[in-house]
Amino acid sequence: MHSPLEIAKNFVEIGLHKVRLSAFKMLVLGIFAGIYIGFAGIASTTASATIENPSVARLLSACVFPAGMAMVLIAGSELFTGNNLIIISLLEKKIKLTEMLKNWFFVFVGNFIGASFVAVMVVYAGIPGLYDGRLAEKMVAAALTRVNQTFPEAFARGVLCNILVCVAVWGAFAAKKVSGKLLMSFWPVMLFVLCGFEHSIADIYFGVSGLLTMPKYGVSGDALTLASFLLKNLLPVTLGNIAGGAGIVGCGYWAMYLRHTPGYVQPIEQEQEEIDAAEEY
């Protein structure tokens, strides 16, 4: 297993590699990640659609949704929320701010396209008609829940969500085997779904699928409009994701494991490395 210090050092190089991708590759790999998260969205809704007990339904959804993160991590793709950790490379002065923002922009656009693609295909494949239309009602309800939050609520849920998502990504890099990566990434993602936190890319799927399902299946939801989805959900959740992922996890771990300032107390792993190196010398 890699130590936290090793993970931090690895992320510096990972961030450097990510920003050096061409805009085309960022976009296409972002589309793949959006598709994987979209699959997780429809699967989690379908699995819980007929369960009356809301707590059990949410728990089942939470256990299914991590499949999306598993595909993102193992199959190879670019996910905006996980890429918030690129800020570590920026803080280490290995990349420029414009390079990080370029990556975030193209990956987010790709994620949007990918998640929306799954939403369109799911709706026009007739999937919401499952369980005598109950799935359609659940899909619209999932979107309505997201636009009925206040801006501060959506922002706070975005912060909490991406703390867990970035911990899932960070922890997955501790493992050297695929099994370890899957096991580590499962729990934080399961927790954010279970607790009702908000993931911007997942919300793209839920919002678009809800908007398309309403007219096609005759499900009412007056509060759900494109404007309400973009302004009351996607905007605050995305800002919250950045604050939680880049601001708290990225900056926090950089400060603990990589920052070098006078009088700064180094992490135990770094102290031990220096002791070992001195002994060898």
Sequence and secondary structure as in RCSB ss.txt:
>XXXX:A:sequence
MHSPLEIAKNFVEIGLHKVRLSAFKMLVLGIFAGIYIGFAGIASTTASATIENPSVARLLSACVFPAGMAMVLIA
GSELFTGNNLIIISLLEKKIKLTEMLKNWFFVFVGNFIGASFVAVMVVYAGIPGLYDGRLAEKMVAAALTRVNQT
FPEAFARGVLCNILVCVAVWGAFAAKKVSGKLLMSFWPVMLFVLCGFEHSIADIYFGVSGLLTMPKYGVSGDALT
LASFLLKNLLPVTLGNIAGGAGIVGCGYWAMYLRHTPGYVQPIEQEQEEIDAAEEY
>XXXX:A:secstr
   HHHHHHHHHHHHHHHHTS HHHHHHHHHHHHHHHHHHHHHHHHHHTT   HHHHHHHHHHHTHHHHHHIIII
I   TTGGGGGHHHHHTTSS HHHHHHHHHHHHHHHHHHHHHHHHHHHHTTGGGGGGGHHHHHHHHHHHHHHTS 
HHHHHHHHHHHHHHHHHHHHHHTT SSHHHHHHHHHHHHHHHHHHT   HHHHHHHHHHHHHHHHHHT   TT  
HHHIIIIIIHHHHHHHHIIIIIIIIHHHHHHHT   TT    HHHHHHHHHHHHH 
